[in-house]
């Protein structure tokens, strides 16, 4: 079971008014939005908490809510997602962000409740958890003395801090601070300038690591005076980038809570944020909550049972996923689009060694599962010890088994297994030139080349 995550920050109510546009207003060159449908969801720290809850985590949100209609709606939305709320109280109206949208694009944004004021404070310590995430939206929660004192008493609990230009500085010793380029003061800068700025923030904030998120370019990470790391993002469509920062921060905090290193957490978070925007970004969060991301055949079985009980379609895929690359991500996203949940059947370390040789895998099954679980398109991971996933497929009985690569269905040993209960095996197109073996060979070739 994934570790409990405590989220601290300012919650907002996000509303999308979604309609159609086929003409301009006769008295002004503006679009006429017909029959807009209102869709509400938690925003700010509330969205970060929701995304963590949809990863299958127990989540506690420490925030400040108003008792107006919008505040009650926000509290109800969080409760429906299973998020426990510690409410510090809010003076003034609940902050709302309203977007008018058509054809997948925002036409206008309206902000309400811009006044800030948190009359209460946290007394005592934060709720216990395996990880902490501060989602600061500059409305006062993270500046409260009691909140900051409690964060300072966190001990060894890993802390991810997602800052805001109007918010408070991170407390000293944060495991990972995740500003975007604009928040870091490096918007439009070169990598060299961004690195310089990131190092200055690392010193200013006394953080263990700073990851500057760069949108479609991934993230740049500094954790000392050495050479920075750049984690590229897979090339994915991005119809709505709203919420990508919350997906990045919540995924990173969850991975750190599970024991990942900061560098591993950033890699998983980049992939999770990329998958999130490719799936539609914040606008797609209106869908019913996805089954929790879990690890192990028993938990995967509960995900399958839950989806099947709701009349959904269960999709499974399988593989070693030793070095996750763009080809893997593309196939996983395609597979998830075929149904209502995706279970990844993951070869165990012993299984990989038998299939690939004694030098593989490069990452153990725990780490490989962690990275997969960081992807929004993966709903569960089931590790198996055999050479093929036939046994675990027989237990899960998915409706669809999807495999990427140049296969004919007759070449897939899993095809007759799935067909035995009326399921269907399918082959998905693979990204040309992407393979783990090729990446390893290329790395070995480059390391042996004369300098």
Order of alpha helices (4+ residues) and beta strands (2+ residues): beta-beta-beta-alpha-beta-alpha-beta-beta-beta-beta-alpha-beta-beta-alpha-beta-beta-beta-alpha-alpha-beta-alpha-beta-alpha-beta-alpha-alpha-beta-alpha-beta-alpha-beta-alpha
